[in-house]
Structures are given as structure tokens and as C-alpha cells.
Amino acid sequence: MKILKNLTETKELVGQELGLSNWHQITQSQISKFAKVTGDEQWIHTAPIRAKLLSPFKTTIAHGFLVLSLLPKFLEETYAIKSAKMGVNYGLNRVRFTAPVPVKSFVRGRVILKEFAEIKNGAKLTVEVTVELKDHNKPACIAEQVFLIYE
């Protein structure tokens, strides 16, 4: 984990990798709970036997939005700004789900600071998070997340 003193130090890292999160395994329980809470209970996520028989993936796969929902965890494990009093999610610029995430896969986030813009009492940061799939060449997701950091 990269520990940054303040936003001035953070600004100097635009264009650089901030770090890499730990690997996290995607479980069927996690997928099923996400399906229940979001109402997206399509069989490719929730029916392991049917998915084994009928899906081209031969197993259930995680929802793209489940994978996307892991970004805060990845960021938390990647870096911290000591002077920050508060961070607020501002949104996403671009999200692409580039590969399916089969159940029992391991994923992690690779974080690059793309942009830094000063705002009153803080900064607006844009990070690119590449969600990597263990033992796969293609990432599962690439997303640009924007958030506000206040000092």
C-alpha cells in the first residue's frame, strides 16, 4: 500500500501506478447475494447446474456490476492520503466489462492516477482501475472512477 502525505504529493503521481490490491476470490455465495439484492437473478449468475450445461462459460459468472462494486475495496488496499478528511464518490467516466468472471476466480485492481484537479478544500481525482483476472491475459473490467478528496 502506498501512503501519501497530502494532495500535493498525490498530484505529482499523475500518470503513474498507485498500486495493486490483494487478490479476492469471487464465490457463488457472493454472486447469489448480489443477485438477490439487485434483482438480477439471471441463471448465468445463480444456477450452477444450468450454467454448467448451457452456458458457454460452463459455470456461473459474476455480474459486471458486482465486479465494479469491488473498486472501493481495491482502492482502499492500494493507497491512502494521510491528510484526507473525507472522500466522496463523484462517478464514473468510462466502464468496460472486457471478460467474464467465472465463479471461484480471483480478481484484483491495478490503479493508475489519470487526472488531478484542484477544488475548494481538496481535489478531484480520476483513477483508472484495471480489474485483473488471475491466470488470464485479458482483464475483467477497466473503469475510470472519479472522486473528491477533502483535506
Salt bridges, closest charged atoms under 4 A:
GLU17 OE1 - ARG110 NH1 2.91
GLU76 OE2 - LYS73 NZ 3.64
GLU77 OE2 - HIS24 NE2 3.01
GLU77 OE2 - LYS73 NZ 3.79
GLU118 OE2 - LYS11 NZ 3.18
GLU128 OE2 - LYS114 NZ 3.88
GLU132 OE1 - ARG108 NE 2.80
GLU132 OE2 - ARG110 NE 2.59
